[in-house]
């Protein structure tokens, strides 16, 4: 497994391209970024850290640097001199015959300036980053399109393109050239059990002419998948906690066969909601069952619920820390203890492959994923924490457990500077190997950048990676 650092975005997630006329030349106190560079790779050459380089260059996202980009570095003499990039000489201009300009009459000039009331381009995005696209392929003369999205999508981002001088509105909101409009989809409880259809109108006006385009957004109905889960309850004698949980067992379950198990921990929002919202609010649990029912990565899925209406109750001391009642965010609560005891019970009740028990969690569940693995490092074969953080003083216990960490660089709820980057730095210092995907600013847009789990669990590469791990 390849080691990742805070300054690297996992391959295959996102890429950025910078177009340069010619390669720059490095001066003293400068470094020209080479292909494959990241801040943590460059920093040792100047006896500094990636954070210092990020501050010196005012990088809002330290994960995004580009080949041929010129970075400011400490002018103290590097261990390895900054290599000047190859300069590219412009090709000689070809001699061309001078052709007299065509005479244009006033009438022709007026006609040339006229624009049509139509789009020149149309892009619709959700936040799964799976290159979903409208159908049919855009053409200015085609006025109706469809966009299919998965069941946990909260909004779509619509980016229309039109000539200068044209007025464009999306769902009644005027959109300037190059800008986007975010159109929210219903989050009503009843709408999780239907194929939700939302029509979005785009009007294009030029002078007296107006044309209307329509994008029909179809959000998938996963009721059949929800019905694969049983909602049950567990009484934990050790803690006194009554714990509801959702469990999926393959339809063709064979007790003579051992199955991997995915242990999935929800976020803070589902503590006071009905247990089925663990399944409906996001695909943290259901996506594994979908794969399994197709005969791909067959497994058992266990999703317990930290059921409490007390704001301070959670998987860890996260909320108590935020309210000033705890010293840190990382201490396990009685709910996590009960959830782990439930996991052990399920492992005894079903035919589980003890070498393939995987844990994942989002937000508060991401904190618990780290904390439970630190407490029980011999139990888990792989971890996928999303939008969480680990106790930097205890991460050495995670050595030997494959991890793929997900987070958004602009997460407003679990601030990367407070939780993600200290976690990654501690893992690096302790020599713990891990993979990481850090989504650039703006990539996760609805309801906020905190919701990076939509893209995380939609990532088939991640899911297949998990099932390739074994103790």
Residue pairs with C-beta under 8 A, 6 or more apart in sequence:
1 402
1 433
1 434
1 435
2 433
2 435
3 433
3 434
4 10
4 405
4 434
4 435
4 436
5 38
5 40
5 50
5 424
5 428
5 436
6 40
6 50
6 62
6 63
6 420
6 421
6 424
6 425
6 428
6 436
6 438
7 38
7 39
7 40
7 41
7 50
7 62
7 63
7 65
8 38
8 40
8 63
8 436
8 438
9 63
9 64
9 436
9 437
9 438
9 439
9 440
10 404
10 435
10 436
10 437
12 461
13 129
13 437
13 439
13 459
14 129
14 439
14 440
14 443
16 64
16 66
16 440
17 66
18 66
18 67
18 68
18 69
20 68
22 87
22 88
22 90
23 32
23 68
23 85
23 86
23 87
23 88
24 32
24 68
24 70
24 85
25 32
25 84
25 85
25 87
26 32
26 70
26 82
26 83
26 84
26 85
28 75
29 72
29 73
29 74
29 75
30 70
30 71
30 72
30 73
30 82
31 42
31 45
31 46
31 70
31 71
31 73
31 78
31 82
32 68
32 69
32 70
32 71
32 82
32 83
32 84
32 85
33 42
33 65
33 66
33 67
33 68
33 69
33 70
33 71
34 67
34 83
35 67
37 65
37 67
38 50
38 63
38 65
39 50
39 53
39 54
39 59
39 62
39 65
40 50
40 428
42 50
42 53
42 71
42 73
43 49
43 50
43 52
43 53
44 79
45 73
45 78
45 79
45 80
45 82
46 53
46 73
46 74
46 76
46 78
46 79
47 74
47 76
47 79
48 73
48 74
50 62
51 62
52 74
53 59
53 62
53 71
53 73
54 62
56 71
56 72
56 73
56 74
57 71
57 72
59 65
60 441
61 409
61 410
61 440
61 441
63 409
63 438
63 440
64 440
65 71
68 85
73 82
104 112
115 163
115 164
115 165
115 166
115 206
116 140
116 163
116 206
116 209
117 166
117 204
117 205
117 206
117 207
117 209
117 210
117 211
118 140
118 141
118 162
118 204
118 211
119 138
119 140
119 160
119 161
119 162
119 168
119 202
119 204
119 213
120 140
120 161
120 162
120 163
121 138
121 159
121 160
121 161
122 134
122 138
122 145
122 158
122 159
122 160
122 161
122 202
122 213
122 215
123 134
123 158
123 159
123 161
124 132
124 133
124 134
124 145
124 147
124 156
124 157
124 158
124 159
124 215
124 217
125 132
125 156
125 157
125 159
126 132
126 147
126 149
126 150
126 153
126 155
126 156
126 157
126 454
127 153
127 154
127 155
127 443
127 444
127 445
127 446
127 451
127 454
127 455
128 149
128 150
128 153
128 454
128 455
128 458
129 439
129 443
129 455
129 458
130 455
130 458
130 459
132 147
132 148
132 149
133 147
134 145
134 146
134 147
134 215
135 145
135 146
135 147
136 142
136 145
138 145
143 211
143 212
143 213
143 214
144 213
144 214
144 216
145 213
145 214
145 215
145 216
146 215
146 216
146 217
146 218
147 156
147 215
147 216
147 217
147 218
148 218
148 220
149 156
149 185
149 217
149 218
149 219
149 220
150 219
150 220
150 283
150 454
150 458
151 192
151 219
151 220
151 221
151 222
151 280
151 283
151 286
152 280
152 281
152 282
152 283
152 454
153 185
153 219
153 454
154 184
154 185
154 187
154 446
154 447
154 451
154 454
155 182
155 183
155 184
155 185
155 445
155 446
155 447
156 182
156 183
156 185
156 200
156 217
157 180
157 181
157 182
157 183
157 445
157 446
158 170
158 175
158 180
158 181
158 182
158 183
158 200
158 202
158 215
159 178
159 179
159 180
160 168
160 170
160 175
160 202
160 204
160 213
161 177
161 178
162 168
162 177
162 204
163 206
164 177
165 206
166 204
166 205
166 206
167 174
167 204
167 205
167 206
168 174
168 175
168 177
168 202
168 203
168 204
168 205
169 175
169 202
169 203
170 181
170 183
170 200
170 201
170 202
171 181
171 183
171 200
171 201
172 201
173 181
175 181
182 445
182 446
183 198
183 200
183 217
184 446
185 196
185 198
185 217
185 219
186 196
186 198
192 222
192 280
193 221
193 223
193 226
193 280
194 221
195 218
195 219
195 220
195 221
196 218
196 219
196 221
197 216
197 217
197 218
197 219
198 216
198 217
198 219
199 214
199 215
199 216
199 217
200 214
200 215
200 216
200 217
201 212
201 213
201 214
202 212
202 213
202 214
202 215
203 210
203 211
203 212
203 213
204 210
204 211
204 212
204 213
222 279
222 280
222 283
222 286
222 290
225 279
225 286
225 289
225 290
225 293
226 276
226 279
226 280
226 286
228 248
228 251
228 289
228 293
229 246
229 247
229 248
229 279
229 285
229 286
229 289
229 301
229 303
230 246
230 247
230 248
230 249
231 244
231 245
231 246
231 275
231 276
232 244
232 245
232 246
232 247
233 242
233 243
233 244
233 245
234 242
234 243
234 244
234 245
234 304
234 338
234 342
234 345
235 241
235 242
235 243
236 242
236 243
236 337
236 338
236 341
236 342
238 337
238 338
238 341
239 334
239 335
239 337
239 338
239 341
240 334
241 334
241 335
241 337
241 338
242 307
243 304
243 305
243 306
243 307
243 335
243 338
243 339
243 342
244 275
244 304
244 305
244 307
245 275
245 302
245 303
245 304
245 305
245 342
246 275
246 276
246 278
246 279
246 285
246 301
246 302
246 303
246 305
247 300
247 301
247 302
247 303
247 346
248 285
248 288
248 289
248 292
248 300
248 301
249 300
249 350
250 259
250 292
250 293
250 298
250 299
250 300
251 293
253 259
253 350
254 351
255 350
255 351
256 351
257 351
258 351
258 352
258 353
259 298
259 299
259 300
259 350
259 351
259 352
259 353
260 297
260 298
260 299
260 300
260 352
260 353
260 356
260 357
260 358
260 467
261 299
261 300
261 301
261 302
261 343
261 346
261 347
261 350
261 352
261 353
261 356
261 357
261 358
262 285
262 288
262 299
262 300
262 301
262 302
262 358
262 359
262 360
262 466
263 302
263 343
263 357
263 358
263 359
263 360
263 380
264 278
264 284
264 285
264 288
264 301
264 302
264 303
264 359
264 360
264 361
264 365
265 303
265 304
265 315
265 339
265 359
265 360
265 361
265 362
265 364
265 365
265 366
265 368
265 369
266 278
266 281
266 284
266 303
266 305
266 306
266 361
266 362
266 364
266 365
267 361
267 362
267 363
267 364
267 365
267 366
267 387
267 453
268 314
268 318
268 319
268 363
268 364
269 281
269 363
270 277
270 278
270 281
270 305
270 306
271 305
271 306
271 307
271 308
271 309
271 313
271 314
272 307
272 308
272 309
273 281
275 305
275 307
278 284
278 285
278 303
278 305
279 285
279 286
279 303
282 362
282 453
282 454
282 457
283 454
283 457
283 458
284 303
284 360
284 361
284 362
284 365
284 453
284 457
285 301
285 303
287 457
287 458
287 463
288 297
288 299
288 301
288 463
289 301
291 297
291 299
291 463
292 298
292 299
292 301
297 463
297 464
297 466
297 467
299 467
300 346
300 350
300 352
302 342
302 343
302 346
304 338
304 339
304 342
304 343
306 313
306 314
306 315
306 333
306 335
306 336
306 339
306 364
308 335
311 319
311 323
312 319
312 320
312 323
312 325
313 319
313 333
313 335
314 320
314 333
314 335
314 364
315 332
315 333
315 335
315 336
315 339
315 361
315 364
315 365
315 367
315 368
315 371
316 329
316 330
316 331
316 332
316 333
316 336
316 364
316 367
316 368
316 371
317 326
317 327
317 328
317 329
317 330
317 331
317 333
318 329
318 330
318 364
318 367
319 364
320 326
321 327
321 328
321 329
322 329
328 391
329 367
329 389
329 419
330 367
330 370
330 371
330 389
330 390
330 391
330 394
331 371
332 368
332 371
332 372
332 375
336 368
336 371
336 372
339 368
339 372
340 372
340 375
340 376
343 357
343 379
346 352
347 354
347 357
354 471
355 381
355 470
355 471
356 381
356 467
356 469
356 470
356 471
357 379
357 380
357 381
358 380
358 381
358 382
358 383
358 384
358 466
358 467
358 469
359 369
359 372
359 373
359 380
359 382
359 383
359 384
360 369
360 383
360 384
360 385
360 386
360 466
361 367
361 368
361 369
361 385
361 386
361 388
362 386
362 387
362 388
362 453
362 456
363 386
363 387
363 388
363 413
363 414
363 450
363 453
364 388
365 388
366 385
366 386
366 387
366 388
366 389
366 414
367 385
367 388
367 389
367 390
368 388
369 383
369 384
369 385
369 388
370 383
370 385
370 388
370 389
370 390
370 391
370 395
370 398
370 423
371 390
371 391
373 379
373 380
373 383
373 397
373 398
373 401
374 390
374 391
374 394
374 395
374 397
374 398
377 397
377 398
377 399
377 400
377 401
378 471
380 401
381 401
381 402
381 469
381 470
381 471
382 401
382 402
382 403
382 404
382 465
382 466
382 469
383 398
383 401
383 402
383 403
383 404
384 403
384 404
384 405
384 406
384 456
384 462
384 466
385 403
385 405
385 406
386 405
386 406
386 407
386 452
386 453
386 456
387 406
387 407
387 408
387 411
387 413
387 414
387 450
387 452
387 453
388 414
388 419
389 414
389 418
389 419
389 420
389 422
389 423
390 398
390 423
390 426
390 427
392 422
392 423
392 425
392 426
393 426
395 423
395 426
395 427
395 430
395 432
396 430
396 432
398 427
398 430
398 432
399 430
399 431
399 432
402 433
402 434
402 435
402 469
403 432
403 433
403 434
403 435
404 434
404 435
404 436
404 437
404 462
404 465
404 466
405 420
405 423
405 424
405 434
405 435
405 436
405 437
406 436
406 437
406 438
406 439
406 452
406 453
406 455
406 456
406 462
407 414
407 416
407 420
407 436
407 437
407 438
407 439
407 452
408 416
408 438
408 439
408 441
408 443
408 444
408 449
408 450
408 452
409 416
409 438
409 439
409 440
409 441
409 449
410 416
410 441
410 442
410 444
410 449
411 420
411 444
411 448
411 449
411 450
411 452
412 448
412 449
412 450
413 448
413 450
414 420
414 450
416 438
420 438
424 434
424 436
427 434
435 465
437 456
437 459
437 462
439 449
439 452
439 455
441 449
442 449
443 449
443 455
444 450
444 451
444 452
444 454
444 455
456 462
457 463
